[in-house]
Amino acid sequence: MIALWDLGNVVVQWNPDKILQMTNLPAERTKLLRSHLFESELWLDLDRGITDEKAVAAEIVASTELRESELFDCFDIVRQSLIDFPQSVGLIREMHKTNIPLYVLSNMSLANAQFLRSRSYFDLFTGIVISAEEKLIKPDAELFKRVLQRYDLSPKDVVFIDDSLPNIEAAISLGIHGVHFKGTDQCYARVRSYFSDLT
């Protein structure tokens, strides 16, 4: 079996509420950040790789009272907030030691993906597919098909681990095994259950 990992909220923390708290901005400004950045199509466009942080900041500054410096500070805080989940990283390392093939499929901007690639466990992945580099985002079935075709993977051999139910449903529709990840011991146990080599 093959492990296909999502990143945000599975391998690394992804918590917009915490990010907004870390900005230390007044409530009315964090509300603007939430609605015009994290809950907007602009954030998805970053994940699609069709824009960049500079362009997003300029568009938000033009339509709100937010300052460019506040947007760029927020982008930096996003990266600071991408803290590893030790249990997930530990499982990835354990899988690698038992020769389980490891891959990544994640919705993420170019800047954030580049930031994470310096982490040592990224060397353990045979293949890494990032939405912004492909100009496609999950749950688009074409992105899953691209992973399967690029690495010559059979869906029935792949276990996809993701925190988004629509993404899991898209994977399952293609014959991929799916684990809807919620960070619980039960979720880790379910992942392990697919791999007989894990103790």
N, C-alpha and C positions, 0 to 999 in steps of 0.2 A: 504493500500500500504506500501511497504518496501523500504527504502533508502539504496542503496549500493554505498558507496563512494570510489572513488580513492583518493589518498593522494597528490602526487606530482603534482603541478600546479593546484590543485583543493582545497585542504585544507591547504597545506603549499606551499610556494614558491619553485620553481625548475627552476633555471636559470643558466645554465652553463656559459654563457657569463659573468654574474655578479660574479660568483664564480672565474673565471679566472682573472677578474680584481682585486678581493680581495686578490689574491696571491701576488700581487705587484712584479711579476717576469718580466724580460724583454720579449719583444714580441716573440722572437724566442723560448723561453722556454714555454711560454703559448701556443704557436702553437703546441709544442710537447705534452703538457698535453692534449690539445683538441683532437689531432689525435690519440694518443696512449692510452688515458684513456676514455674520454667521448664519442668519436666516434668509439670506438673499441669494438670488441667482448668481451674483458675483462670486460667492464662495464656491459654488459648483463650477463656475467657469475657470476658477483657479485649478480645481481638480481635473477639469477637462483639458487643461493646458492651452486654453485659447486666450488667456490674458496673463498678466503678471501683477505682482504686488504694487508696483509703481502706478500702473494704469488703474487698478482698483482703488488705490488711495486717492488718486486724482478725481475719479468719478464720485466717490463718496464725499470728498471735500467740496465739490461743486454743488452737491445737492443737500448738504447738511451743515450744521455748525461745527462739526468735528474738524480738527486741525490735522494737517499732514503728519506732524510729529506724533500725534496720538495714534494714528493708524500704523505708522512704522513701529512705534513702541509695542503696539498690540501684536503685530506680526512676529516681533522678537519674543514676546511673552509666549506666543503659541509654541514656538520651538523650545523654549525653556520648559514648557509644561509637558512635553513629550517624554515623560519619565517611563523607563522600562517597568513592566510588571515582572518581578523576579521569578514568579512561578512559571510564566510563559517562556521567558528566556531560558530558564532551567530545563523546561521540557524540550525546547528546541535543541539545546545542547545534548540532552539525553538521546533525542531522536538521531542526531548526527552521529553520535558514538555507536549507535546500533545500525548505522548505514541506511536509515530511512531517508529517502529523497525528500528534500525540502524546497518549497517554492513560496513565493509571495505574490499575492494579487491584492492591490490596495488602491482605493481612491485617495489620491494625495496630490498636492501641488508639487511642481518641480522643486521649488525652494525647500519645502519641508522634507521631501524625499532625499534631496542631496544632503541635507543636514543629518538625516538618520543613517545614511550609507556609511558613515565613518565608524559606526559602532561595530565592534569586533564580530558579533554573531552574524552580521550580514555576509561575512565570508563563508558561512555554512550553507547558504542557499544556492542551489543549483541554478535557479532562475528567478528573476525579480521583474514583475510586471507592474508598472505604476500608471495609473489612469492618465495623468497629465502627459506622459511620454507617448501614450497611445491615442490621445484625443478621443477617448471613450471612457465612460464611467459605469460602474456597476449600478443597477442590475442589468445593464444591456447584455443580452446573451452573446452578442458578437465579441465582447471582451473576454468572456469565458472561453468561447471557441478559439479565440486567438491564442490563449494560453495553452490549450490542448494541442492545437496544431503546431505551434512554435516548438514545443518541447516533446511532441509525439507522445502525448499522454492519453491513456484510455480513461474515459470518465469513470468507469466502474472501479478503477484503481485509485481514485483521487478522493481524499477527505478534505473538504473545504471548511475552514474555521473562521466565522465572521460574526460580528455582533448585530448585523442588520438582517432582520427576517426576510425582507424582499430580496436581498442578495442571496440568502440561503435558498429561498424558493426558486430563484433563477437557476442556481447551480443544480438543484435537484431535478428541475425540468429537463436538464441535459444529461441526466444519469449520474451526476456527481453526488457522492455522499456529503451531507451537510451537518455541521454542528453549530447550532445557534448559540453563540458564546455569550455568557453573562458573568464570567469571572468567578463562578462558584466552584467548589470542589466537585460537584456533580458534573459540571461542564468539562473539567479537566479529566475526570474519570471516563466520561463518554469519549473524549478524544483518544485516550489511552486504549479504550476497548477495541478500537479498529486496528491496533498494532500489536500483534502477538509477541514481538520481540521486546516490548517494553515490560519491565518488571513491575 
